Amino acid sequence: MDSKNVQLVLDAKATLGEGPSWNEEEKVLYWVDIVGEKFCRFDLETGQNESFPIGEFVGAVVCAGKDEVVLATQSGFQSYHMKHRTLTPSR
C-alpha cells in the first residue's frame, strides 16, 4: 500500500474503537466504542458520524434491518431501534 494514498476520514476520538461492520445497502459503516459505551454509524459520503449511547460496554454491532441493529453488550445480545433509540434484550 502506498502511504501517500492514506487519509483520515473521521477523527472519532474514540476511547476504544472496534468492530467495523460495512452495510452495503445503506452505504454506511457501523462501529463500536467499547469503553465509550456506544456504537456509531458513519456515512462516508456525507462525513456524518452519528453516535448511539448505550450505557454499557458494546463489543459488536450488526445491521438487522432498516434502522435496527443487534448489539453484543456487556449484559448480552440486544436489539436497538435507532429511530426510536430503544434497546431491547434479544430472545
PDB file of N, CA, C and O in Angstrom, chain B, residues numbered from 101:
ATOM      1  N   MET B 101       0.842  -1.170   0.000  1.00  0.00           N
ATOM      2  CA  MET B 101       0.000   0.000   0.000  1.00  0.00           C
ATOM      3  C   MET B 101       0.891   1.238   0.000  1.00  0.00           C
ATOM      4  O   MET B 101       1.876   1.307   0.735  1.00  0.00           O
ATOM      5  N   ASP B 102       0.548   2.171  -0.799  1.00  0.00           N
ATOM      6  CA  ASP B 102       1.277   3.435  -0.886  1.00  0.00           C
ATOM      7  C   ASP B 102       0.777   4.368   0.202  1.00  0.00           C
ATOM      8  O   ASP B 102      -0.383   4.778   0.178  1.00  0.00           O
ATOM      9  N   SER B 103       1.642   4.713   1.165  1.00  0.00           N
ATOM     10  CA  SER B 103       1.229   5.539   2.297  1.00  0.00           C
ATOM     11  C   SER B 103       0.795   6.931   1.877  1.00  0.00           C
ATOM     12  O   SER B 103       0.148   7.630   2.657  1.00  0.00           O
ATOM     13  N   LYS B 104       1.131   7.354   0.670  1.00  0.00           N
ATOM     14  CA  LYS B 104       0.716   8.670   0.197  1.00  0.00           C
ATOM     15  C   LYS B 104      -0.787   8.721  -0.092  1.00  0.00           C
ATOM     16  O   LYS B 104      -1.362   9.806  -0.184  1.00  0.00           O
ATOM     17  N   ASN B 105      -1.426   7.555  -0.237  1.00  0.00           N
ATOM     18  CA  ASN B 105      -2.858   7.491  -0.540  1.00  0.00           C
ATOM     19  C   ASN B 105      -3.728   7.313   0.692  1.00  0.00           C
ATOM     20  O   ASN B 105      -4.950   7.229   0.570  1.00  0.00           O
ATOM     21  N   VAL B 106      -3.132   7.253   1.872  1.00  0.00           N
ATOM     22  CA  VAL B 106      -3.878   7.057   3.099  1.00  0.00           C
ATOM     23  C   VAL B 106      -4.321   8.411   3.641  1.00  0.00           C
ATOM     24  O   VAL B 106      -3.534   9.356   3.702  1.00  0.00           O
ATOM     25  N   GLN B 107      -5.600   8.493   4.037  1.00  0.00           N
ATOM     26  CA  GLN B 107      -6.088   9.730   4.621  1.00  0.00           C
ATOM     27  C   GLN B 107      -7.080   9.434   5.734  1.00  0.00           C
ATOM     28  O   GLN B 107      -7.793   8.431   5.686  1.00  0.00           O
ATOM     29  N   LEU B 108      -7.124  10.287   6.714  1.00  0.00           N
ATOM     30  CA  LEU B 108      -8.059  10.178   7.822  1.00  0.00           C
ATOM     31  C   LEU B 108      -9.417  10.702   7.359  1.00  0.00           C
ATOM     32  O   LEU B 108      -9.518  11.839   6.897  1.00  0.00           O
ATOM     33  N   VAL B 109     -10.459   9.882   7.480  1.00  0.00           N
ATOM     34  CA  VAL B 109     -11.789  10.320   7.065  1.00  0.00           C
ATOM     35  C   VAL B 109     -12.669  10.675   8.258  1.00  0.00           C
ATOM     36  O   VAL B 109     -13.681  11.357   8.093  1.00  0.00           O
ATOM     37  N   LEU B 110     -12.300  10.223   9.459  1.00  0.00           N
ATOM     38  CA  LEU B 110     -13.073  10.532  10.658  1.00  0.00           C
ATOM     39  C   LEU B 110     -12.148  10.535  11.863  1.00  0.00           C
ATOM     40  O   LEU B 110     -11.547   9.512  12.193  1.00  0.00           O
ATOM     41  N   ASP B 111     -12.035  11.667  12.510  1.00  0.00           N
ATOM     42  CA  ASP B 111     -11.264  11.763  13.748  1.00  0.00           C
ATOM     43  C   ASP B 111     -12.251  11.577  14.897  1.00  0.00           C
ATOM     44  O   ASP B 111     -12.681  12.550  15.516  1.00  0.00           O
ATOM     45  N   ALA B 112     -12.606  10.330  15.177  1.00  0.00           N
ATOM     46  CA  ALA B 112     -13.689   9.988  16.094  1.00  0.00           C
ATOM     47  C   ALA B 112     -13.358  10.229  17.564  1.00  0.00           C
ATOM     48  O   ALA B 112     -14.263  10.362  18.387  1.00  0.00           O
ATOM     49  N   LYS B 113     -12.099  10.286  17.893  1.00  0.00           N
ATOM     50  CA  LYS B 113     -11.683  10.454  19.292  1.00  0.00           C
ATOM     51  C   LYS B 113     -12.304   9.362  20.184  1.00  0.00           C
ATOM     52  O   LYS B 113     -12.666   9.619  21.332  1.00  0.00           O
ATOM     53  N   ALA B 114     -12.418   8.172  19.649  1.00  0.00           N
ATOM     54  CA  ALA B 114     -12.988   7.043  20.390  1.00  0.00           C
ATOM     55  C   ALA B 114     -12.027   6.601  21.486  1.00  0.00           C
ATOM     56  O   ALA B 114     -10.809   6.682  21.332  1.00  0.00           O
ATOM     57  N   THR B 115     -12.589   6.135  22.585  1.00  0.00           N
ATOM     58  CA  THR B 115     -11.777   5.601  23.668  1.00  0.00           C
ATOM     59  C   THR B 115     -11.208   4.238  23.264  1.00  0.00           C
ATOM     60  O   THR B 115     -10.023   3.974  23.469  1.00  0.00           O
ATOM     61  N   LEU B 116     -12.050   3.373  22.693  1.00  0.00           N
ATOM     62  CA  LEU B 116     -11.622   2.073  22.185  1.00  0.00           C
ATOM     63  C   LEU B 116     -12.521   1.690  21.014  1.00  0.00           C
ATOM     64  O   LEU B 116     -13.489   0.948  21.178  1.00  0.00           O
ATOM     65  N   GLY B 117     -12.189   2.209  19.822  1.00  0.00           N
ATOM     66  CA  GLY B 117     -12.965   1.954  18.615  1.00  0.00           C
ATOM     67  C   GLY B 117     -12.655   0.584  18.050  1.00  0.00           C
ATOM     68  O   GLY B 117     -11.489   0.242  17.858  1.00  0.00           O
ATOM     69  N   GLU B 118     -13.689  -0.208  17.778  1.00  0.00           N
ATOM     70  CA  GLU B 118     -13.534  -1.585  17.301  1.00  0.00           C
ATOM     71  C   GLU B 118     -14.699  -1.979  16.399  1.00  0.00           C
ATOM     72  O   GLU B 118     -15.615  -1.193  16.155  1.00  0.00           O
ATOM     73  N   GLY B 119     -14.640  -3.210  15.914  1.00  0.00           N
ATOM     74  CA  GLY B 119     -15.747  -3.898  15.277  1.00  0.00           C
ATOM     75  C   GLY B 119     -16.387  -3.234  14.081  1.00  0.00           C
ATOM     76  O   GLY B 119     -17.612  -3.114  14.044  1.00  0.00           O
ATOM     77  N   PRO B 120     -15.611  -2.794  13.095  1.00  0.00           N
ATOM     78  CA  PRO B 120     -16.256  -2.174  11.936  1.00  0.00           C
ATOM     79  C   PRO B 120     -17.131  -3.184  11.185  1.00  0.00           C
ATOM     80  O   PRO B 120     -16.757  -4.343  11.005  1.00  0.00           O
ATOM     81  N   SER B 121     -18.306  -2.710  10.752  1.00  0.00           N
ATOM     82  CA  SER B 121     -19.241  -3.547  10.005  1.00  0.00           C
ATOM     83  C   SER B 121     -19.856  -2.699   8.898  1.00  0.00           C
ATOM     84  O   SER B 121     -20.647  -1.794   9.167  1.00  0.00           O
ATOM     85  N   TRP B 122     -19.487  -2.999   7.639  1.00  0.00           N
ATOM     86  CA  TRP B 122     -19.971  -2.232   6.492  1.00  0.00           C
ATOM     87  C   TRP B 122     -21.354  -2.714   6.087  1.00  0.00           C
ATOM     88  O   TRP B 122     -21.577  -3.915   5.936  1.00  0.00           O
ATOM     89  N   ASN B 123     -22.286  -1.780   5.909  1.00  0.00           N
ATOM     90  CA  ASN B 123     -23.614  -2.106   5.417  1.00  0.00           C
ATOM     91  C   ASN B 123     -23.687  -1.643   3.968  1.00  0.00           C
ATOM     92  O   ASN B 123     -23.798  -0.447   3.697  1.00  0.00           O
ATOM     93  N   GLU B 124     -23.626  -2.572   3.059  1.00  0.00           N
ATOM     94  CA  GLU B 124     -23.592  -2.269   1.626  1.00  0.00           C
ATOM     95  C   GLU B 124     -24.880  -1.587   1.155  1.00  0.00           C
ATOM     96  O   GLU B 124     -24.833  -0.675   0.329  1.00  0.00           O
ATOM     97  N   GLU B 125     -26.020  -2.022   1.676  1.00  0.00           N
ATOM     98  CA  GLU B 125     -27.298  -1.448   1.260  1.00  0.00           C
ATOM     99  C   GLU B 125     -27.407   0.034   1.644  1.00  0.00           C
ATOM    100  O   GLU B 125     -27.830   0.858   0.833  1.00  0.00           O
ATOM    101  N   GLU B 126     -27.028   0.364   2.872  1.00  0.00           N
ATOM    102  CA  GLU B 126     -27.105   1.740   3.354  1.00  0.00           C
ATOM    103  C   GLU B 126     -25.875   2.568   2.987  1.00  0.00           C
ATOM    104  O   GLU B 126     -25.907   3.797   3.031  1.00  0.00           O
ATOM    105  N   LYS B 127     -24.793   1.881   2.625  1.00  0.00           N
ATOM    106  CA  LYS B 127     -23.503   2.530   2.326  1.00  0.00           C
ATOM    107  C   LYS B 127     -22.979   3.295   3.544  1.00  0.00           C
ATOM    108  O   LYS B 127     -22.519   4.431   3.430  1.00  0.00           O
ATOM    109  N   VAL B 128     -23.057   2.645   4.716  1.00  0.00           N
ATOM    110  CA  VAL B 128     -22.558   3.227   5.952  1.00  0.00           C
ATOM    111  C   VAL B 128     -21.713   2.196   6.703  1.00  0.00           C
ATOM    112  O   VAL B 128     -21.846   0.988   6.504  1.00  0.00           O
ATOM    113  N   LEU B 129     -20.855   2.706   7.559  1.00  0.00           N
ATOM    114  CA  LEU B 129     -20.006   1.865   8.392  1.00  0.00           C
ATOM    115  C   LEU B 129     -20.485   1.949   9.831  1.00  0.00           C
ATOM    116  O   LEU B 129     -20.533   3.031  10.416  1.00  0.00           O
ATOM    117  N   TYR B 130     -20.839   0.805  10.395  1.00  0.00           N
ATOM    118  CA  TYR B 130     -21.174   0.730  11.815  1.00  0.00           C
ATOM    119  C   TYR B 130     -19.898   0.356  12.563  1.00  0.00           C
ATOM    120  O   TYR B 130     -19.092  -0.432  12.067  1.00  0.00           O
ATOM    121  N   TRP B 131     -19.717   0.916  13.745  1.00  0.00           N
ATOM    122  CA  TRP B 131     -18.565   0.575  14.573  1.00  0.00           C
ATOM    123  C   TRP B 131     -18.900   0.863  16.033  1.00  0.00           C
ATOM    124  O   TRP B 131     -19.856   1.583  16.321  1.00  0.00           O
ATOM    125  N   VAL B 132     -18.122   0.305  16.950  1.00  0.00           N
ATOM    126  CA  VAL B 132     -18.383   0.481  18.377  1.00  0.00           C
ATOM    127  C   VAL B 132     -17.225   1.195  19.059  1.00  0.00           C
ATOM    128  O   VAL B 132     -16.073   1.080  18.642  1.00  0.00           O
ATOM    129  N   ASP B 133     -17.548   1.926  20.102  1.00  0.00           N
ATOM    130  CA  ASP B 133     -16.567   2.455  21.048  1.00  0.00           C
ATOM    131  C   ASP B 133     -16.858   1.717  22.342  1.00  0.00           C
ATOM    132  O   ASP B 133     -17.727   2.116  23.117  1.00  0.00           O
ATOM    133  N   ILE B 134     -16.127   0.647  22.566  1.00  0.00           N
ATOM    134  CA  ILE B 134     -16.425  -0.262  23.675  1.00  0.00           C
ATOM    135  C   ILE B 134     -16.458   0.475  25.008  1.00  0.00           C
ATOM    136  O   ILE B 134     -17.475   0.454  25.701  1.00  0.00           O
ATOM    137  N   VAL B 135     -15.369   1.117  25.369  1.00  0.00           N
ATOM    138  CA  VAL B 135     -15.267   1.805  26.651  1.00  0.00           C
ATOM    139  C   VAL B 135     -16.159   3.051  26.674  1.00  0.00           C
ATOM    140  O   VAL B 135     -16.643   3.446  27.735  1.00  0.00           O
ATOM    141  N   GLY B 136     -16.374   3.658  25.531  1.00  0.00           N
ATOM    142  CA  GLY B 136     -17.263   4.813  25.428  1.00  0.00           C
ATOM    143  C   GLY B 136     -18.731   4.449  25.532  1.00  0.00           C
ATOM    144  O   GLY B 136     -19.584   5.336  25.556  1.00  0.00           O
ATOM    145  N   GLU B 137     -19.050   3.140  25.594  1.00  0.00           N
ATOM    146  CA  GLU B 137     -20.405   2.616  25.767  1.00  0.00           C
ATOM    147  C   GLU B 137     -21.379   3.113  24.704  1.00  0.00           C
ATOM    148  O   GLU B 137     -22.486   3.559  25.005  1.00  0.00           O
ATOM    149  N   LYS B 138     -20.934   3.022  23.445  1.00  0.00           N
ATOM    150  CA  LYS B 138     -21.798   3.460  22.345  1.00  0.00           C
ATOM    151  C   LYS B 138     -21.424   2.735  21.063  1.00  0.00           C
ATOM    152  O   LYS B 138     -20.350   2.144  20.950  1.00  0.00           O
ATOM    153  N   PHE B 139     -22.340   2.795  20.096  1.00  0.00           N
ATOM    154  CA  PHE B 139     -21.997   2.396  18.743  1.00  0.00           C
ATOM    155  C   PHE B 139     -22.276   3.589  17.847  1.00  0.00           C
ATOM    156  O   PHE B 139     -23.009   4.507  18.217  1.00  0.00           O
ATOM    157  N   CYS B 140     -21.680   3.561  16.662  1.00  0.00           N
ATOM    158  CA  CYS B 140     -21.799   4.695  15.751  1.00  0.00           C
ATOM    159  C   CYS B 140     -22.114   4.214  14.341  1.00  0.00           C
ATOM    160  O   CYS B 140     -21.886   3.058  13.983  1.00  0.00           O
ATOM    161  N   ARG B 141     -22.646   5.147  13.558  1.00  0.00           N
ATOM    162  CA  ARG B 141     -22.945   4.894  12.152  1.00  0.00           C
ATOM    163  C   ARG B 141     -22.298   6.036  11.364  1.00  0.00           C
ATOM    164  O   ARG B 141     -22.663   7.202  11.513  1.00  0.00           O
ATOM    165  N   PHE B 142     -21.328   5.667  10.522  1.00  0.00           N
ATOM    166  CA  PHE B 142     -20.575   6.660   9.767  1.00  0.00           C
ATOM    167  C   PHE B 142     -20.938   6.586   8.288  1.00  0.00           C
ATOM    168  O   PHE B 142     -20.851   5.528   7.664  1.00  0.00           O
ATOM    169  N   ASP B 143     -21.346   7.726   7.741  1.00  0.00           N
ATOM    170  CA  ASP B 143     -21.678   7.844   6.323  1.00  0.00           C
ATOM    171  C   ASP B 143     -20.465   8.436   5.613  1.00  0.00           C
ATOM    172  O   ASP B 143     -20.172   9.623   5.754  1.00  0.00           O
ATOM    173  N   LEU B 144     -19.775   7.614   4.861  1.00  0.00           N
ATOM    174  CA  LEU B 144     -18.553   8.039   4.181  1.00  0.00           C
ATOM    175  C   LEU B 144     -18.818   9.167   3.185  1.00  0.00           C
ATOM    176  O   LEU B 144     -17.989  10.062   3.019  1.00  0.00           O
ATOM    177  N   GLU B 145     -19.979   9.121   2.523  1.00  0.00           N
ATOM    178  CA  GLU B 145     -20.305  10.127   1.511  1.00  0.00           C
ATOM    179  C   GLU B 145     -20.505  11.522   2.111  1.00  0.00           C
ATOM    180  O   GLU B 145     -20.018  12.510   1.563  1.00  0.00           O
ATOM    181  N   THR B 146     -21.222  11.599   3.235  1.00  0.00           N
ATOM    182  CA  THR B 146     -21.504  12.899   3.851  1.00  0.00           C
ATOM    183  C   THR B 146     -20.504  13.280   4.934  1.00  0.00           C
ATOM    184  O   THR B 146     -20.389  14.449   5.303  1.00  0.00           O
ATOM    185  N   GLY B 147     -19.777  12.276   5.443  1.00  0.00           N
ATOM    186  CA  GLY B 147     -18.839  12.517   6.542  1.00  0.00           C
ATOM    187  C   GLY B 147     -19.523  12.588   7.896  1.00  0.00           C
ATOM    188  O   GLY B 147     -18.877  12.897   8.896  1.00  0.00           O
ATOM    189  N   GLN B 148     -20.832  12.304   7.946  1.00  0.00           N
ATOM    190  CA  GLN B 148     -21.584  12.361   9.195  1.00  0.00           C
ATOM    191  C   GLN B 148     -21.378  11.086   9.997  1.00  0.00           C
ATOM    192  O   GLN B 148     -21.505   9.981   9.470  1.00  0.00           O
ATOM    193  N   ASN B 149     -21.057  11.251  11.285  1.00  0.00           N
ATOM    194  CA  ASN B 149     -20.926  10.125  12.196  1.00  0.00           C
ATOM    195  C   ASN B 149     -21.935  10.314  13.318  1.00  0.00           C
ATOM    196  O   ASN B 149     -21.833  11.252  14.109  1.00  0.00           O
ATOM    197  N   GLU B 150     -22.908   9.413  13.377  1.00  0.00           N
ATOM    198  CA  GLU B 150     -23.960   9.500  14.385  1.00  0.00           C
ATOM    199  C   GLU B 150     -23.667   8.521  15.511  1.00  0.00           C
ATOM    200  O   GLU B 150     -23.393   7.347  15.262  1.00  0.00           O
ATOM    201  N   SER B 151     -23.725   9.006  16.763  1.00  0.00           N
ATOM    202  CA  SER B 151     -23.447   8.173  17.931  1.00  0.00           C
ATOM    203  C   SER B 151     -24.737   7.750  18.617  1.00  0.00           C
ATOM    204  O   SER B 151     -25.706   8.507  18.680  1.00  0.00           O
ATOM    205  N   PHE B 152     -24.727   6.523  19.130  1.00  0.00           N
ATOM    206  CA  PHE B 152     -25.863   5.966  19.840  1.00  0.00           C
ATOM    207  C   PHE B 152     -25.378   5.453  21.192  1.00  0.00           C
ATOM    208  O   PHE B 152     -24.918   4.315  21.279  1.00  0.00           O
ATOM    209  N   PRO B 153     -25.467   6.263  22.252  1.00  0.00           N
ATOM    210  CA  PRO B 153     -25.034   5.835  23.585  1.00  0.00           C
ATOM    211  C   PRO B 153     -25.904   4.695  24.103  1.00  0.00           C
ATOM    212  O   PRO B 153     -27.127   4.723  23.966  1.00  0.00           O
ATOM    213  N   ILE B 154     -25.261   3.694  24.698  1.00  0.00           N
ATOM    214  CA  ILE B 154     -25.970   2.515  25.183  1.00  0.00           C
ATOM    215  C   ILE B 154     -25.976   2.448  26.712  1.00  0.00           C
ATOM    216  O   ILE B 154     -26.926   1.929  27.299  1.00  0.00           O
ATOM    217  N   GLY B 155     -24.949   2.955  27.353  1.00  0.00           N
ATOM    218  CA  GLY B 155     -24.890   2.921  28.810  1.00  0.00           C
ATOM    219  C   GLY B 155     -24.216   1.689  29.378  1.00  0.00           C
ATOM    220  O   GLY B 155     -24.245   1.456  30.586  1.00  0.00           O
ATOM    221  N   GLU B 156     -23.611   0.903  28.509  1.00  0.00           N
ATOM    222  CA  GLU B 156     -22.812  -0.255  28.932  1.00  0.00           C
ATOM    223  C   GLU B 156     -21.849  -0.601  27.802  1.00  0.00           C
ATOM    224  O   GLU B 156     -22.001  -0.122  26.679  1.00  0.00           O
ATOM    225  N   PHE B 157     -20.859  -1.436  28.107  1.00  0.00           N
ATOM    226  CA  PHE B 157     -19.875  -1.798  27.087  1.00  0.00           C
ATOM    227  C   PHE B 157     -20.566  -2.455  25.892  1.00  0.00           C
ATOM    228  O   PHE B 157     -21.461  -3.284  26.058  1.00  0.00           O
ATOM    229  N   VAL B 158     -20.141  -2.076  24.692  1.00  0.00           N
ATOM    230  CA  VAL B 158     -20.662  -2.655  23.451  1.00  0.00           C
ATOM    231  C   VAL B 158     -19.488  -3.274  22.708  1.00  0.00           C
ATOM    232  O   VAL B 158     -18.525  -2.580  22.382  1.00  0.00           O
ATOM    233  N   GLY B 159     -19.560  -4.580  22.437  1.00  0.00           N
ATOM    234  CA  GLY B 159     -18.455  -5.273  21.798  1.00  0.00           C
ATOM    235  C   GLY B 159     -18.588  -5.433  20.301  1.00  0.00           C
ATOM    236  O   GLY B 159     -17.583  -5.572  19.603  1.00  0.00           O
ATOM    237  N   ALA B 160     -19.827  -5.416  19.786  1.00  0.00           N
ATOM    238  CA  ALA B 160     -20.039  -5.614  18.354  1.00  0.00           C
ATOM    239  C   ALA B 160     -21.407  -5.079  17.963  1.00  0.00           C
ATOM    240  O   ALA B 160     -22.328  -5.013  18.777  1.00  0.00           O
ATOM    241  N   VAL B 161     -21.516  -4.695  16.685  1.00  0.00           N
ATOM    242  CA  VAL B 161     -22.781  -4.221  16.135  1.00  0.00           C
ATOM    243  C   VAL B 161     -22.963  -4.831  14.749  1.00  0.00           C
ATOM    244  O   VAL B 161     -22.027  -4.855  13.949  1.00  0.00           O
ATOM    245  N   VAL B 162     -24.182  -5.330  14.463  1.00  0.00           N
ATOM    246  CA  VAL B 162     -24.505  -5.919  13.166  1.00  0.00           C
ATOM    247  C   VAL B 162     -25.879  -5.402  12.746  1.00  0.00           C
ATOM    248  O   VAL B 162     -26.822  -5.410  13.538  1.00  0.00           O
ATOM    249  N   CYS B 163     -25.984  -4.961  11.512  1.00  0.00           N
ATOM    250  CA  CYS B 163     -27.254  -4.455  10.985  1.00  0.00           C
ATOM    251  C   CYS B 163     -28.272  -5.590  10.932  1.00  0.00           C
ATOM    252  O   CYS B 163     -27.959  -6.713  10.538  1.00  0.00           O
ATOM    253  N   ALA B 164     -29.519  -5.262  11.347  1.00  0.00           N
ATOM    254  CA  ALA B 164     -30.577  -6.275  11.371  1.00  0.00           C
ATOM    255  C   ALA B 164     -31.831  -5.799  10.649  1.00  0.00           C
ATOM    256  O   ALA B 164     -32.921  -6.312  10.902  1.00  0.00           O
ATOM    257  N   GLY B 165     -31.693  -4.843   9.772  1.00  0.00           N
ATOM    258  CA  GLY B 165     -32.833  -4.302   9.048  1.00  0.00           C
ATOM    259  C   GLY B 165     -32.796  -2.793   9.065  1.00  0.00           C
ATOM    260  O   GLY B 165     -31.870  -2.190   9.607  1.00  0.00           O
ATOM    261  N   LYS B 166     -33.799  -2.187   8.475  1.00  0.00           N
ATOM    262  CA  LYS B 166     -33.843  -0.731   8.412  1.00  0.00           C
ATOM    263  C   LYS B 166     -33.956  -0.143   9.819  1.00  0.00           C
ATOM    264  O   LYS B 166     -34.885  -0.455  10.563  1.00  0.00           O
ATOM    265  N   ASP B 167     -33.004   0.703  10.165  1.00  0.00           N
ATOM    266  CA  ASP B 167     -32.959   1.394  11.461  1.00  0.00           C
ATOM    267  C   ASP B 167     -32.884   0.461  12.662  1.00  0.00           C
ATOM    268  O   ASP B 167     -33.262   0.851  13.767  1.00  0.00           O
ATOM    269  N   GLU B 168     -32.403  -0.762  12.466  1.00  0.00           N
ATOM    270  CA  GLU B 168     -32.266  -1.685  13.584  1.00  0.00           C
ATOM    271  C   GLU B 168     -30.946  -2.436  13.504  1.00  0.00           C
ATOM    272  O   GLU B 168     -30.505  -2.844  12.430  1.00  0.00           O
ATOM    273  N   VAL B 169     -30.327  -2.608  14.673  1.00  0.00           N
ATOM    274  CA  VAL B 169     -29.084  -3.374  14.760  1.00  0.00           C
ATOM    275  C   VAL B 169     -29.182  -4.341  15.930  1.00  0.00           C
ATOM    276  O   VAL B 169     -30.015  -4.180  16.822  1.00  0.00           O
ATOM    277  N   VAL B 170     -28.319  -5.345  15.910  1.00  0.00           N
ATOM    278  CA  VAL B 170     -28.155  -6.239  17.049  1.00  0.00           C
ATOM    279  C   VAL B 170     -26.792  -5.937  17.635  1.00  0.00           C
ATOM    280  O   VAL B 170     -25.796  -5.840  16.918  1.00  0.00           O
ATOM    281  N   LEU B 171     -26.761  -5.791  18.950  1.00  0.00           N
ATOM    282  CA  LEU B 171     -25.540  -5.457  19.664  1.00  0.00           C
ATOM    283  C   LEU B 171     -25.119  -6.594  20.576  1.00  0.00           C
ATOM    284  O   LEU B 171     -25.962  -7.257  21.180  1.00  0.00           O
ATOM    285  N   ALA B 172     -23.814  -6.819  20.676  1.00  0.00           N
ATOM    286  CA  ALA B 172     -23.265  -7.695  21.703  1.00  0.00           C
ATOM    287  C   ALA B 172     -22.801  -6.750  22.800  1.00  0.00           C
ATOM    288  O   ALA B 172     -21.805  -6.043  22.644  1.00  0.00           O
ATOM    289  N   THR B 173     -23.532  -6.744  23.916  1.00  0.00           N
ATOM    290  CA  THR B 173     -23.243  -5.808  25.005  1.00  0.00           C
ATOM    291  C   THR B 173     -22.762  -6.554  26.244  1.00  0.00           C
ATOM    292  O   THR B 173     -22.734  -7.784  26.294  1.00  0.00           O
ATOM    293  N   GLN B 174     -22.394  -5.776  27.216  1.00  0.00           N
ATOM    294  CA  GLN B 174     -21.921  -6.301  28.493  1.00  0.00           C
ATOM    295  C   GLN B 174     -22.961  -7.233  29.129  1.00  0.00           C
ATOM    296  O   GLN B 174     -22.594  -8.196  29.802  1.00  0.00           O
ATOM    297  N   SER B 175     -24.245  -6.958  28.922  1.00  0.00           N
ATOM    298  CA  SER B 175     -25.288  -7.772  29.551  1.00  0.00           C
ATOM    299  C   SER B 175     -25.912  -8.804  28.617  1.00  0.00           C
ATOM    300  O   SER B 175     -26.847  -9.502  29.010  1.00  0.00           O
ATOM    301  N   GLY B 176     -25.403  -8.913  27.374  1.00  0.00           N
ATOM    302  CA  GLY B 176     -25.927  -9.908  26.441  1.00  0.00           C
ATOM    303  C   GLY B 176     -26.293  -9.302  25.099  1.00  0.00           C
ATOM    304  O   GLY B 176     -26.015  -8.131  24.844  1.00  0.00           O
ATOM    305  N   PHE B 177     -26.914 -10.096  24.242  1.00  0.00           N
ATOM    306  CA  PHE B 177     -27.336  -9.610  22.927  1.00  0.00           C
ATOM    307  C   PHE B 177     -28.598  -8.766  23.073  1.00  0.00           C
ATOM    308  O   PHE B 177     -29.526  -9.122  23.800  1.00  0.00           O
ATOM    309  N   GLN B 178     -28.607  -7.631  22.358  1.00  0.00           N
ATOM    310  CA  GLN B 178     -29.742  -6.727  22.441  1.00  0.00           C
ATOM    311  C   GLN B 178     -30.040  -6.139  21.064  1.00  0.00           C
ATOM    312  O   GLN B 178     -29.134  -5.949  20.252  1.00  0.00           O
ATOM    313  N   SER B 179     -31.292  -5.858  20.816  1.00  0.00           N
ATOM    314  CA  SER B 179     -31.704  -5.167  19.591  1.00  0.00           C
ATOM    315  C   SER B 179     -31.834  -3.686  19.912  1.00  0.00           C
ATOM    316  O   SER B 179     -32.287  -3.307  20.992  1.00  0.00           O
ATOM    317  N   TYR B 180     -31.428  -2.854  18.956  1.00  0.00           N
ATOM    318  CA  TYR B 180     -31.526  -1.415  19.147  1.00  0.00           C
ATOM    319  C   TYR B 180     -32.215  -0.809  17.935  1.00  0.00           C
ATOM    320  O   TYR B 180     -31.783  -1.004  16.798  1.00  0.00           O
ATOM    321  N   HIS B 181     -33.299  -0.065  18.189  1.00  0.00           N
ATOM    322  CA  HIS B 181     -34.017   0.617  17.127  1.00  0.00           C
ATOM    323  C   HIS B 181     -33.525   2.059  17.107  1.00  0.00           C
ATOM    324  O   HIS B 181     -33.798   2.822  18.034  1.00  0.00           O
ATOM    325  N   MET B 182     -32.798   2.438  16.050  1.00  0.00           N
ATOM    326  CA  MET B 182     -32.133   3.729  16.006  1.00  0.00           C
ATOM    327  C   MET B 182     -33.098   4.902  15.906  1.00  0.00           C
ATOM    328  O   MET B 182     -32.832   5.953  16.489  1.00  0.00           O
ATOM    329  N   LYS B 183     -34.197   4.760  15.194  1.00  0.00           N
ATOM    330  CA  LYS B 183     -35.145   5.864  15.050  1.00  0.00           C
ATOM    331  C   LYS B 183     -35.778   6.221  16.393  1.00  0.00           C
ATOM    332  O   LYS B 183     -35.929   7.397  16.723  1.00  0.00           O
ATOM    333  N   HIS B 184     -36.146   5.196  17.164  1.00  0.00           N
ATOM    334  CA  HIS B 184     -36.789   5.421  18.462  1.00  0.00           C
ATOM    335  C   HIS B 184     -35.790   5.418  19.618  1.00  0.00           C
ATOM    336  O   HIS B 184     -36.134   5.758  20.751  1.00  0.00           O
ATOM    337  N   ARG B 185     -34.553   5.032  19.318  1.00  0.00           N
ATOM    338  CA  ARG B 185     -33.479   4.937  20.319  1.00  0.00           C
ATOM    339  C   ARG B 185     -33.900   4.062  21.503  1.00  0.00           C
ATOM    340  O   ARG B 185     -33.777   4.446  22.666  1.00  0.00           O
ATOM    341  N   THR B 186     -34.403   2.871  21.160  1.00  0.00           N
ATOM    342  CA  THR B 186     -34.831   1.912  22.186  1.00  0.00           C
ATOM    343  C   THR B 186     -33.967   0.663  22.120  1.00  0.00           C
ATOM    344  O   THR B 186     -33.587   0.201  21.044  1.00  0.00           O
ATOM    345  N   LEU B 187     -33.670   0.133  23.288  1.00  0.00           N
ATOM    346  CA  LEU B 187     -32.832  -1.049  23.447  1.00  0.00           C
ATOM    347  C   LEU B 187     -33.687  -2.161  24.031  1.00  0.00           C
ATOM    348  O   LEU B 187     -34.345  -1.964  25.053  1.00  0.00           O
ATOM    349  N   THR B 188     -33.685  -3.339  23.391  1.00  0.00           N
ATOM    350  CA  THR B 188     -34.499  -4.465  23.827  1.00  0.00           C
ATOM    351  C   THR B 188     -33.635  -5.725  23.874  1.00  0.00           C
ATOM    352  O   THR B 188     -32.961  -6.046  22.895  1.00  0.00           O
ATOM    353  N   PRO B 189     -33.648  -6.446  25.002  1.00  0.00           N
ATOM    354  CA  PRO B 189     -32.894  -7.702  25.064  1.00  0.00           C
ATOM    355  C   PRO B 189     -33.380  -8.665  23.979  1.00  0.00           C
ATOM    356  O   PRO B 189     -34.582  -8.810  23.757  1.00  0.00           O
ATOM    357  N   SER B 190     -32.424  -9.323  23.303  1.00  0.00           N
ATOM    358  CA  SER B 190     -32.782 -10.321  22.279  1.00  0.00           C
ATOM    359  C   SER B 190     -33.207 -11.612  22.953  1.00  0.00           C
ATOM    360  O   SER B 190     -32.757 -11.951  24.047  1.00  0.00           O
ATOM    361  N   ARG B 191     -34.080 -12.313  22.268  1.00  0.00           N
ATOM    362  CA  ARG B 191     -34.590 -13.586  22.807  1.00  0.00           C
ATOM    363  C   ARG B 191     -33.708 -14.710  22.407  1.00  0.00           C
ATOM    364  O   ARG B 191     -33.971 -15.858  22.764  1.00  0.00           O
TER     365      ARG B 191
END
